[in-house]
Amino acid sequence: MRILCGMLTLTLILVPFAFGQDASIGTRAVDSAENLRQLAQAYYAWRNENDPVGSSSQGLHTWDEKLQDYSESAIAMRRKHLAETLAQVNSMRTDSWAKDDQIDWLLFRSQIEGAVFL
């Protein structure tokens, strides 16, 4: 399934991903394109729920009646989540991946870096 994310299209498989995965797990399992897809799917679900106005403007009207929480604690939690997600993406070894998967990794990483920058 292809999911449109802003102006970028990434190939994603809709599989839930458990955050907090131990980084000491074998690198083959963690450094797979499938895990990138799972991480991306979990991130986009989190992003949509944590930015209800943004998700509504992109056509997902699940949280139309809500506004983003701008409390200090909510902002800190979002920043922490973004930093953890970026660390997971940056720790992936992509050398042996197919070219398309490496491009997906690079595009996804740039999206996370953009969110961290804001």
C-alpha positions, 0 to 999 in steps of 0.5 A: 500500500502506498501512503501519501505523506505531504508531497512524498510517497513512501511505501508502507505496510500497515503493521503496528510497531511497538516503541521502546524496542530494545536496541540490543536486539540483533541488527538484522532484525532492527535494521530491516526495511520492514522495521522502517515501514513499521516505524514510519506507520507508527510515527504517522499515526502518532503525528496525526493524533498529536497534530489534529489540525494538521491531520484534518488539513491533510484530509484525515478528519478523525480528530476534527473536534480537537486542537493541539495541546500546547502545554509545556508538558505536551510540547516536551513529550512531543519533542522527546518522542521525535528525538527517540524516533530520529535516534531509531532511524539514525541507528539503522544500517541501510547499506545492504537495503534495496535502493528504493528502501534506502531512499524511503529511509532518507525521506523519512529521516528528513521528515523527522528532522524537519519536525525536530527543527520546528 
